[in-house]
Amino acid sequence: DNFYLSWLNITQNYEYAPNSFSGRLFGISMGIFALVMTATYTANLASLLVESKVPAFVVDSIEEAIFSKIPICTYGNTNADTLIKRRYQNAIRLPFSSELEAYEAL
């Protein structure tokens, strides 16, 4: 009886007062469930409010990438690589020979 009353006090669930053992067990279970759900909701809400959004860096053109000193990945000895090599001498090029090599460089 004291165990049930102590759980009622912890969860502050004073409305439901059963007389049987199964009813008391159900009351304790619902009180614990309500306590856990409330704590989970509060923690999730707090983490959403505290989380800071970092703006994504967007590159709109090759000139902007060159100005920001961002490497430009190309397949070596292709028309795109030759064009970037001739037209943009200041570009930092990373020529790769395969897709796997380019993916592993990330």
C-alpha positions as CSV (number, residue, x, y, z in Angstrom):
1,D,0.0,0.0,0.0
2,N,2.8,2.4,0.8
3,F,4.6,1.6,-2.4
4,Y,1.5,2.5,-4.4
5,L,1.0,5.8,-2.5
6,S,4.7,6.7,-2.9
7,W,4.4,6.3,-6.7
8,L,1.2,8.4,-6.7
9,N,3.2,11.1,-4.9
10,I,6.1,10.9,-7.4
11,T,4.0,11.0,-10.5
12,Q,1.4,13.3,-9.0
13,N,-1.4,11.1,-10.2
14,Y,-4.0,11.6,-7.4
15,E,-7.2,11.3,-9.4
16,Y,-7.2,7.5,-9.9
17,A,-7.6,5.4,-6.7
18,P,-8.2,1.7,-7.4
19,N,-8.6,-0.9,-4.6
20,S,-7.3,-4.0,-6.4
21,F,-3.6,-4.9,-6.9
22,S,-4.0,-5.0,-10.7
23,G,-5.7,-1.6,-10.7
24,R,-2.9,-0.2,-8.6
25,L,-0.3,-1.7,-10.9
26,F,-2.1,-0.2,-13.9
27,G,-2.1,3.2,-12.1
28,I,1.6,3.0,-11.4
29,S,2.3,2.0,-15.0
30,M,0.3,4.9,-16.5
31,G,1.9,7.3,-14.1
32,I,5.4,6.2,-15.1
33,F,4.4,6.3,-18.8
34,A,3.1,9.9,-18.4
35,L,6.3,10.9,-16.5
36,V,8.6,9.4,-19.2
37,M,6.6,10.9,-22.1
38,T,6.6,14.3,-20.5
39,A,10.4,14.2,-19.9
40,T,11.0,13.0,-23.4
41,Y,8.9,15.8,-24.9
42,T,10.6,18.4,-22.8
43,A,14.1,17.2,-23.7
44,N,13.2,17.0,-27.4
45,L,11.7,20.5,-27.4
46,A,14.8,21.9,-25.5
47,S,17.2,20.3,-28.0
48,L,15.2,21.8,-30.9
49,L,15.2,25.3,-29.4
50,V,19.0,25.2,-28.6
51,E,20.1,23.8,-31.9
52,S,21.9,26.3,-34.0
53,K,21.3,26.3,-37.8
54,V,24.5,26.6,-39.7
55,P,23.9,28.3,-43.1
56,A,25.0,26.1,-46.0
57,F,27.8,27.5,-48.2
58,V,26.5,27.7,-51.8
59,V,28.7,28.1,-54.8
60,D,26.8,29.6,-57.8
61,S,29.5,29.7,-60.4
62,I,33.1,28.5,-61.2
63,E,34.3,32.1,-60.7
64,E,32.9,32.1,-57.2
65,A,34.6,28.7,-56.5
66,I,37.9,30.1,-57.8
67,F,37.6,33.3,-55.7
68,S,36.8,31.2,-52.6
69,K,39.8,28.9,-53.3
70,I,37.5,25.8,-53.5
71,P,39.1,22.9,-55.4
72,I,37.3,21.8,-58.6
73,C,37.1,18.1,-59.2
74,T,37.3,16.9,-62.8
75,Y,38.0,13.7,-64.7
76,G,41.6,14.0,-66.0
77,N,42.2,14.3,-69.7
78,T,38.5,15.1,-70.6
79,N,37.1,18.2,-72.4
80,A,35.8,19.6,-69.1
81,D,39.3,19.3,-67.5
82,T,41.0,20.9,-70.6
83,L,38.4,23.8,-70.6
84,I,39.0,24.6,-66.9
85,K,42.7,24.3,-67.4
86,R,42.8,26.8,-70.3
87,R,40.1,29.2,-69.3
88,Y,40.7,29.4,-65.5
89,Q,44.4,29.1,-64.8
90,N,44.0,30.3,-61.2
91,A,41.6,27.4,-60.4
92,I,42.6,24.7,-58.0
93,R,41.9,21.6,-60.1
94,L,41.8,18.0,-58.7
95,P,41.8,15.8,-61.8
96,F,40.7,12.2,-61.0
97,S,40.9,9.1,-63.3
98,S,37.8,7.3,-62.0
99,E,34.6,7.9,-60.0
100,L,35.9,5.7,-57.2
101,E,39.0,7.9,-56.8
102,A,36.9,11.1,-56.8
103,Y,34.5,9.6,-54.2
104,E,37.3,8.5,-51.9
105,A,38.9,12.0,-52.1
106,L,35.8,13.4,-50.4
